[in-house]
Amino acid sequence: GGAELRAYLNESCIVSDEPYYLPGDDEQFTRAVPFASIIVGKVAHALLRGVIKATAAQIGAAARQKDMYFVAAKDVDLYEAQLHDSPRHIFTDRLTCATIVAANFQPDNADCTHEYVPRVIPDRPIGDVDLEAATLRDDDSVENVLRRANVCLDGEARSVYEFRFEYSDDGTAFRVENAGLWMNALLSTDSRRAKRNVVYTIDLAEPAQNADMRILASAWMHLGQVSADMDSEQIGFAGRSEWLRVPPLGGPARAAYERDTAVHQDVYGEIEALERKVVRHRRTLDALHERLAAASENVHDAILKEMDDVEFRTLRAESLLVARRAEYDDLPQNERHYMPVTVRISVIESRSEKRALSTLAKHLDKNSKQLATVATDMMGFERSLGGPAVTENEPVNALGFARSNYYDALVAVEEAKATNAEALTEAEQTLQRTRSVYNEARRRAGIPEIARE
């Protein structure tokens, strides 16, 4: 009893993804050998995302839940803006692995990385060699492996459990998958003979000042009956959870993204309009080429003149496209993150499976109303940003449609000025209409209006 529970969020699993190292000089840490198809390019402590101690002040009312032990991890932003090639927001995959450690810990300022003993292959392997069998190490304990991430324990760990986050290709769903269990003692008893049914849960919640968080997604792994000195191979629990919906980008977070990237969006909007114009001109040229071969003598010269005109428009659009792409490349490309969540992890230890699942059911039932509400109303995550939010009744892509239409009209006006004075009046009228619609969409998103003539 008395152990502390901590959770570490990393881009790789501290224990399961520990690499092998080639022997020799001081560069051994930069020459990691792939293990189980996982290449670890950096030691895990450099990728540590954060840890919060499980204290009563931090977990509040949750601490009173019978048979449950809670730990809340630091805020993680679920979405980020990628601006390198084009402005877009994507679901971040920073949540890659969770390591949950129950143990007595050394003081927070301790540094135990120098005590870590790596797994070393004595000689360079030749041919088809079993790397695990060839590995040598004096200390093969889980406590030693944790030192690689500067997780410094005072004595032996009671338990260490890891699970990975897996994301669907389209970024709309996630699930958790077992990565390993190392068990020396249960949380609820010091008895070596006792057995408990163990369930790990993970909640993604809206940040809150107290334990009554607004849950956005909740997953769990039922390990079954566990006792001291058992590991993953002896338990044989299910490999992964069911797919869960990724919380979508909320209204205020989307509005913040649109405001932050407004300049990028505008420049790229003109790039896309020019690209569409170039494609249309090239298709027109292809069609004219086909007609030229079968044209009568009377229309042959007219087609050639039209082809010269379209060729000029194409070259002009391509030149403008190069200039706008250069303009976009000169814009700041710094990272921007949106929609922070608190990751809360809990461990259920109960004497029977029925009681463990009942405790899990109560936990999920408590959050079910919140989950159902969140599924239809993503209006949290203000991040102290002013300005109106995009409402759920407004099409998510209304601003994008308005932007595309405006820049198509703008490109048409610029082209008419250079090539077709007769069409200029109509093009300018279209530009005026689309500018009004675009400015209205910008106002609704809290973005300053454009006044470009």
TAZI-V555556 format. One record per pair of residues at least 4 apart in sequence whose ideal C-beta (glycine too) atoms are under 7 Angstrom apart, sorted by the first residue. I is the first residue (numbers start at 1). GAP is how many residues later the second one is. D is the distance in whole Angstrom. If there is no record, write none. Layout:
# TAZI-V555556
I:GAP:D / I:GAP:D
This chain:
# TAZI-V555556
1:189:6 / 3:99:5 / 3:100:6 / 3:101:6 / 3:155:5 / 3:184:7 / 4:49:6 / 4:50:6 / 4:99:7 / 4:100:7 / 4:101:6 / 5:49:4 / 5:64:5 / 5:66:5 / 5:95:7 / 5:97:5 / 5:342:7 / 6:45:5 / 6:47:6 / 6:65:6 / 6:95:5 / 7:44:7 / 7:64:5 / 7:66:5 / 7:91:6 / 7:93:5 / 7:338:5 / 8:6:6 / 8:40:6 / 8:43:5 / 8:91:4 / 8:141:7 / 8:143:7 / 9:40:4 / 9:41:6 / 9:64:5 / 9:67:7 / 9:86:6 / 9:89:6 / 9:334:6 / 10:4:6 / 10:34:6 / 10:37:5 / 10:38:6 / 10:39:6 / 10:86:7 / 10:87:5 / 10:89:7 / 11:36:5 / 11:83:7 / 11:85:5 / 12:5:4 / 12:28:6 / 12:32:6 / 12:35:7 / 12:84:7 / 12:85:6 / 13:4:4 / 13:84:4 / 13:86:6 / 13:149:5 / 13:151:7 / 13:166:5 / 14:30:5 / 14:85:5 / 14:131:7 / 14:132:6 / 14:134:7 / 14:135:5 / 14:137:7 / 15:84:7 / 15:127:6 / 15:130:5 / 15:145:6 / 15:147:6 / 15:165:6 / 16:146:5 / 16:163:4 / 16:164:5 / 17:21:5 / 17:23:5 / 18:101:7 / 18:127:5 / 18:130:7 / 19:13:4 / 19:14:7 / 19:16:6 / 19:21:4 / 20:12:7 / 20:13:4 / 20:15:6 / 20:99:5 / 20:101:6 / 20:111:6 / 20:115:6 / 21:7:5 / 21:8:7 / 21:10:7 / 21:11:6 / 21:97:5 / 21:98:7 / 21:99:5 / 22:6:6 / 22:9:5 / 22:11:6 / 22:99:6 / 22:102:7 / 23:5:7 / 23:97:5 / 23:98:6 / 23:99:6 / 24:4:6 / 27:4:6 / 29:14:7 / 32:7:7 / 32:8:5 / 33:88:7 / 33:98:7 / 34:4:7 / 34:5:5 / 35:96:7 / 42:4:5 / 42:5:6 / 43:105:6 / 44:4:7 / 44:104:6 / 44:105:4 / 45:68:6 / 45:103:7 / 45:104:4 / 45:105:4 / 48:101:6 / 49:25:7 / 49:27:7 / 49:45:7 / 50:23:6 / 50:24:3 / 52:6:6 / 52:19:6 / 52:20:5 / 52:21:6 / 52:22:6 / 54:5:6 / 54:15:7 / 54:16:6 / 54:17:4 / 56:7:5 / 58:14:6 / 59:4:5 / 59:11:4 / 59:13:7 / 59:152:6 / 60:150:5 / 60:151:3 / 61:150:5 / 61:151:7 / 62:8:5 / 62:149:5 / 63:7:7 / 66:293:7 / 67:281:6 / 67:282:6 / 67:283:5 / 67:292:5 / 68:278:5 / 68:280:5 / 68:291:6 / 69:118:6 / 69:277:6 / 69:278:5 / 70:274:6 / 70:276:5 / 71:274:5 / 72:270:6 / 72:272:5 / 73:270:4 / 73:272:7 / 75:132:6 / 75:265:4 / 75:266:7 / 75:267:6 / 76:18:6 / 76:19:6 / 76:264:7 / 76:265:6 / 76:267:6 / 77:15:6 / 77:260:4 / 77:261:6 / 77:262:6 / 77:263:5 / 78:13:6 / 78:14:6 / 78:169:6 / 78:261:5 / 78:263:6 / 79:10:5 / 79:11:7 / 79:12:6 / 79:13:6 / 79:170:5 / 79:174:7 / 79:259:4 / 79:260:5 / 80:9:7 / 80:10:6 / 80:12:5 / 80:255:6 / 80:256:7 / 80:257:5 / 81:6:7 / 81:8:5 / 81:176:6 / 81:179:7 / 81:180:6 / 81:255:4 / 82:6:6 / 82:8:6 / 83:4:5 / 83:178:7 / 83:181:6 / 83:250:5 / 84:249:6 / 86:182:5 / 87:174:5 / 87:177:4 / 87:178:5 / 87:181:6 / 89:160:6 / 89:168:5 / 89:249:7 / 90:81:7 / 91:80:4 / 91:155:6 / 93:74:6 / 95:70:5 / 96:68:7 / 96:69:6 / 97:65:6 / 97:67:5 / 97:82:6 / 98:64:7 / 98:65:6 / 98:104:7 / 98:247:6 / 99:61:7 / 99:63:5 / 100:61:5 / 100:100:7 / 100:245:6 / 101:45:7 / 101:50:6 / 101:56:6 / 101:59:5 / 102:55:7 / 102:56:4 / 102:57:5 / 102:85:6 / 103:50:5 / 103:54:4 / 103:55:6 / 104:49:7 / 104:50:4 / 104:51:6 / 105:47:7 / 105:48:6 / 105:49:6 / 106:4:4 / 106:6:7 / 106:46:4 / 106:47:7 / 106:48:5 / 110:42:4 / 111:39:6 / 112:35:5 / 112:38:6 / 112:40:4 / 113:34:6 / 113:35:7 / 113:37:5 / 115:32:5 / 116:28:6 / 116:31:4 / 116:32:5 / 117:20:6 / 117:21:6 / 117:22:5 / 117:27:6 / 119:16:5 / 119:18:5 / 120:15:7 / 120:16:6 / 120:17:7 / 121:4:6 / 121:10:6 / 121:13:5 / 121:14:6 / 122:12:7 / 122:14:6 / 125:4:4 / 125:6:6 / 125:9:6 / 129:5:6 / 130:4:6 / 131:4:6 / 139:5:4 / 142:4:6 / 142:15:6 / 142:18:5 / 142:40:4 / 143:10:5 / 143:13:6 / 143:14:6 / 146:5:4 / 146:7:6 / 147:4:7 / 147:5:7 / 153:4:6 / 156:28:6 / 157:25:7 / 157:27:6 / 158:26:6 / 158:27:4 / 158:29:7 / 159:23:7 / 159:24:5 / 159:25:7 / 159:26:7 / 160:22:4 / 161:20:5 / 161:39:6 / 162:17:4 / 162:18:5 / 163:13:5 / 163:14:6 / 163:15:6 / 163:16:6 / 163:37:7 / 163:58:6 / 164:12:7 / 164:13:5 / 164:15:5 / 165:9:6 / 165:11:6 / 166:8:7 / 166:9:5 / 166:11:5 / 167:4:6 / 167:7:5 / 168:4:6 / 168:5:4 / 168:75:7 / 171:75:7 / 172:73:7 / 172:74:5 / 173:70:4 / 173:71:6 / 173:72:6 / 173:73:6 / 174:70:6 / 174:72:6 / 175:44:7 / 175:65:5 / 175:66:5 / 175:67:6 / 175:68:5 / 175:69:6 / 176:26:6 / 176:43:5 / 176:45:6 / 176:64:7 / 176:65:5 / 177:62:6 / 177:63:4 / 178:43:6 / 178:54:7 / 178:59:7 / 178:61:6 / 178:62:7 / 180:52:5 / 181:42:7 / 181:50:6 / 181:51:5 / 181:54:7 / 182:49:6 / 183:43:6 / 183:45:6 / 183:46:7 / 183:47:5 / 183:48:6 / 184:44:6 / 184:45:7 / 185:5:6 / 185:43:5 / 186:8:6 / 186:10:5 / 186:42:6 / 186:163:6 / 187:160:6 / 187:162:5 / 188:8:6 / 188:161:5 / 189:5:5 / 192:36:5 / 194:33:6 / 195:30:5 / 195:31:7 / 195:32:4 / 196:30:6 / 196:153:4 / 196:154:6 / 196:155:6 / 197:27:7 / 197:28:6 / 197:153:5 / 197:155:6 / 197:156:5 / 197:159:4 / 198:25:4 / 198:28:5 / 198:149:7 / 198:150:7 / 198:151:6 / 199:21:6 / 199:22:7 / 199:23:5 / 199:24:7 / 199:149:4 / 199:157:5 / 199:161:5 / 200:20:7 / 200:21:5 / 200:145:7 / 200:147:6 / 201:17:7 / 201:19:4 / 201:145:5 / 201:159:7 / 201:162:6 / 202:17:5 / 202:141:7 / 202:143:5 / 203:12:5 / 203:15:5 / 203:141:4 / 204:12:5 / 204:13:4 / 204:43:6 / 204:137:5 / 204:139:6 / 205:8:4 / 205:9:6 / 205:10:5 / 205:11:6 / 205:136:6 / 205:137:5 / 205:139:6 / 206:7:6 / 206:8:4 / 206:10:6 / 206:135:7 / 206:174:5 / 206:175:7 / 207:133:6 / 207:135:5 / 208:4:6 / 208:5:5 / 208:6:7 / 213:129:6 / 213:131:7 / 214:156:5 / 214:160:7 / 214:166:6 / 215:152:4 / 215:155:5 / 215:156:6 / 216:31:4 / 216:125:6 / 216:158:5 / 217:27:5 / 217:28:7 / 217:30:6 / 218:146:6 / 218:149:6 / 218:153:7 / 219:22:5 / 219:25:6 / 220:21:6 / 220:140:6 / 221:20:6 / 222:15:7 / 222:16:7 / 223:12:6 / 223:14:5 / 224:11:6 / 224:13:5 / 226:4:6 / 226:9:6 / 230:4:5 / 230:5:6 / 247:127:7 / 247:131:7 / 248:130:6 / 249:4:5 / 249:5:5 / 249:89:7 / 249:90:6 / 250:4:7 / 250:89:6 / 250:128:4 / 250:129:6 / 250:130:6 / 250:131:5 / 251:4:6 / 251:127:6 / 251:128:5 / 251:138:4 / 251:139:5 / 251:140:6 / 251:141:7 / 252:4:6 / 252:129:6 / 252:130:5 / 252:133:6 / 252:137:4 / 253:4:6 / 253:85:4 / 253:86:4 / 253:128:5 / 254:4:6 / 254:136:5 / 255:4:6 / 255:132:6 / 255:134:5 / 255:135:5 / 255:190:5 / 255:191:6 / 256:4:6 / 256:82:6 / 256:127:6 / 256:129:5 / 257:4:6 / 257:81:6 / 258:4:6 / 258:141:6 / 258:187:5 / 258:189:6 / 259:128:7 / 259:186:7 / 259:187:5 / 259:188:5 / 260:76:5 / 261:4:5 / 262:4:6 / 262:185:5 / 263:4:6 / 263:68:6 / 264:4:6 / 264:67:6 / 265:4:6 / 265:138:6 / 266:4:7 / 267:4:7 / 267:57:6 / 267:60:6 / 267:61:5 / 267:64:7 / 268:4:6 / 268:60:6 / 269:4:6 / 269:134:5 / 269:135:7 / 269:138:4 / 270:4:6 / 270:54:5 / 270:137:5 / 270:140:7 / 270:141:7 / 271:4:6 / 271:50:7 / 271:53:5 / 271:54:6 / 271:57:6 / 272:4:6 / 272:132:7 / 272:135:7 / 273:4:6 / 273:134:4 / 273:135:5 / 273:137:7 / 273:138:5 / 274:4:6 / 274:43:5 / 274:46:6 / 274:47:4 / 274:50:6 / 274:137:6 / 275:4:7 / 275:46:7 / 276:4:6 / 276:132:7 / 277:4:6 / 277:40:5 / 277:134:5 / 278:4:6 / 278:36:6 / 278:39:5 / 278:40:6 / 278:43:7 / 279:4:6 / 280:4:6 / 281:4:6 / 281:29:5 / 281:32:5 / 281:33:4 / 281:36:7 / 282:4:7 / 282:32:6 / 283:4:6 / 284:4:6 / 284:26:5 / 285:4:6 / 285:22:6 / 285:25:5 / 285:26:7 / 285:29:7 / 286:4:7 / 287:4:7 / 288:4:6 / 288:15:6 / 288:18:6 / 288:19:5 / 288:22:7 / 291:4:6 / 291:12:6 / 292:8:7 / 292:11:5 / 295:4:5 / 295:5:5 / 295:8:5 / 296:4:7 / 299:4:6 / 300:4:7 / 301:4:6 / 302:4:6 / 303:4:6 / 304:4:7 / 305:4:7 / 306:4:6 / 307:4:6 / 308:4:6 / 309:4:7 / 309:110:7 / 310:4:6 / 311:4:6 / 312:4:6 / 312:107:7 / 313:4:6 / 313:102:6 / 313:106:6 / 314:4:6 / 315:4:6 / 316:4:7 / 316:102:6 / 317:4:6 / 318:4:7 / 319:4:7 / 320:4:6 / 321:4:6 / 322:4:7 / 323:4:6 / 324:4:6 / 325:4:6 / 326:4:7 / 339:42:5 / 340:41:7 / 348:8:5 / 348:11:5 / 348:12:6 / 350:5:4 / 350:6:4 / 350:9:6 / 351:4:6 / 352:4:7 / 353:4:6 / 354:4:6 / 355:4:6 / 356:4:6 / 357:4:6 / 358:4:7 / 359:4:7 / 360:4:6 / 361:4:6 / 362:4:6 / 363:4:7 / 364:4:6 / 367:4:6 / 368:4:6 / 369:4:6 / 370:4:6 / 371:4:6 / 373:4:6 / 374:4:6 / 377:15:6 / 387:59:3 / 388:56:6 / 388:58:5 / 390:4:6 / 390:54:7 / 390:55:6 / 394:4:6 / 394:50:7 / 397:4:6 / 398:4:6 / 398:43:6 / 399:4:6 / 399:42:5 / 399:46:6 / 400:4:6 / 401:4:6 / 402:4:6 / 402:35:5 / 402:36:4 / 402:39:4 / 403:4:6 / 403:35:6 / 404:4:6 / 405:4:6 / 405:29:5 / 405:32:7 / 406:4:6 / 406:28:4 / 406:29:6 / 406:32:4 / 407:4:6 / 408:4:6 / 409:4:7 / 409:18:7 / 409:21:5 / 409:22:4 / 409:25:4 / 410:4:7 / 410:21:6 / 411:4:6 / 412:4:6 / 412:15:5 / 412:18:7 / 413:4:6 / 413:14:5 / 413:15:6 / 413:18:5 / 414:4:7 / 415:4:6 / 416:4:5 / 416:7:5 / 416:8:4 / 416:11:5 / 417:7:6 / 420:4:7 / 423:4:6 / 424:4:6 / 425:4:7 / 426:4:7 / 427:4:6 / 428:4:6 / 429:4:7 / 430:4:6 / 431:4:6 / 432:4:7 / 433:4:7 / 434:4:6 / 435:4:6 / 435:15:7 / 436:4:7 / 437:4:7 / 438:4:6 / 439:4:6 / 439:10:4 / 439:11:6 / 440:4:7 / 441:4:7 / 442:5:4 / 442:7:6 / 443:6:7
